[in-house]
Amino acid sequence: MYIEKQFSVFMVNKPGVFAQILSAFAKAKLNITALTVMDSVEHGVMRIVPGNAKKMRDVLSGTNMQFSETDVLCVILPNKSGAFATVTEKLATSHINIAYAYCTSGAKGGKTTAVLKVADVKKAIKVLKNHVDANPAKKKAAKTTRRSPGTKR
């Protein structure tokens, strides 16, 4: 888990604007960790966590689009049912408000990243770190069966 810069980009709600900004990211070879877009009648808001905040700031400054920055909490989760619920329940128990959240999509059996905008990022990290330390993940020992060449399953 780590703190990362998230950029909120305010885009005019018309065809091509989203493509234009994503093309600018691609041209700058800017990797994206997480992204979500919400719309309203007049504009869309893209929230994006980049791989490189300085580079993102430079690219956005060149697009003449209004944007803001904020710190968010990024939590690496197993891509399985209930993983995100466990994190949000632990924060709720500690009275840490979540203003909004979104997740990256993860490959089956892989990892996913949860992005949370919380009232107190440092307290959230402490709460979740203590939770993780108190309940270490149980790793199942993988059984390996060796077979001799030529044997069939």
N, C-alpha and C positions, 0 to 999 in steps of 0.2 A: 504494500500500500504506500502511496506517495502523494504529495501535493503537486499539482500541475497548474499551469496557466490555461484558462479557457477564454476563448474570444467569442463575444456575441457580436455578430455582424447583422446590421439592419439593412435589408435589401428591399428595393422597390418591387412590388408584386406584379411583375410583368415577364413575358416570355424571354428567355435567354439570359437573365441576370444570374441565376444560379449556375448555369453552364459557364458563363463568363468568369465567375469567381473561382470555380473549380478548375477551369483551364489555367488561370493565373497560378494556382497552387501547383498544378502539374508542371507548368513551364519552369517554375522555380525548384522543381524536384522536392517539394515539401510533403513529407509523409504525414498522414493523418491518423491519430490514435483513435479518436471517437468523433462522431458528428451527428447532430440532430437538427431538424428544421421544423419550425412552427410557423403557421401563417395567420394573418388577420386580413381584413379587407384591404388595407392600404399597404402593408409591408409584411415581409417574412423576417423571421429572426433565425439565423443559423448559429447554433452553439457548436463550437469546434475546439477540440483539444489536439494541438499539433505536436509533432515530434520535436519541433524546434521553435520555441516562442519568439526569439529574436527575428528569425527568418519570416515567421507568420506576420509579425508586426510590420516588417519592411514591405511584404507583399500587400498587406491590407492598406497600408499608407499609400501605396501606388494605385489603388483601385478607386480612390475618392469615395469610398463607402464609409458610413459612420460605424464605428465599432467601439466596444469596451472590453476590458480585461478583468478577470476575477480569479481568485484561487479556488480550485475545486479539489475534492478528495477522489483519488482514483484507487480502486480496490480490485485486485486481480482475483477472480473467482473461478472455481471449477464450473464448467458448462454442464450443470446438472440442476434438476428441479430443487427449488428451495434455497439455493445458495445465496441469492440476493435477499430473500426474505429474512434469513438469519442475520445478515448485516443490518438491515433496517430495523428489525426487532431489537437488536442490541442497542442501537442508537436511540430508539424510542424509550427503552427502559432507562437510559441515562439522560433522558429529557433533552436530547439534541434534535432540534428541528431540521427537517430536510425540506428545503425550498423547492427543489426539483431534482430529478435524477434520470439517467438514461444509461443504457448498456450497449456495448459493441456486440456484434454477433460473433459467436465462437464456433469453431469447428466441432463436430461431434467428438466428444471425449477430450476436447481441448480446453483452453482457457478463454475467459471473456473478461472484459474490463468494465466495471461499474463506475460511473461518474456521478458524484453527489455534490450538490451545492448545499452545504450545511452552515448553520449559524456559527459554529466554532470548530474550525478544521483541526486545530491542534488537540482539542479535547476529544474529538471524534477519533483521531488516530490513537490516542492513549486508550480510549475505551475499547477499540477494536483490537489493538495490540495486546492488551491484557486478556481479552477474550480468546484470542488466538493462542497466546502463551499458556492460558489455563486449560485449554482444550486442544492439545496438538492433534493434528489430523492423523487418523489411524491409517497406516499404510499396510495394505495386504501384501504379504510376501507372495511373490509370483512363483508358482511351481514350474520348474523347467524339467521337462522330460526329455532325456536323450534317447535317441534310438539309433540302432546300428544301421549303417548303410544297407539299403536293399529291403528294410522292413517296411511293411505297409501299415497304414493307419486303419 
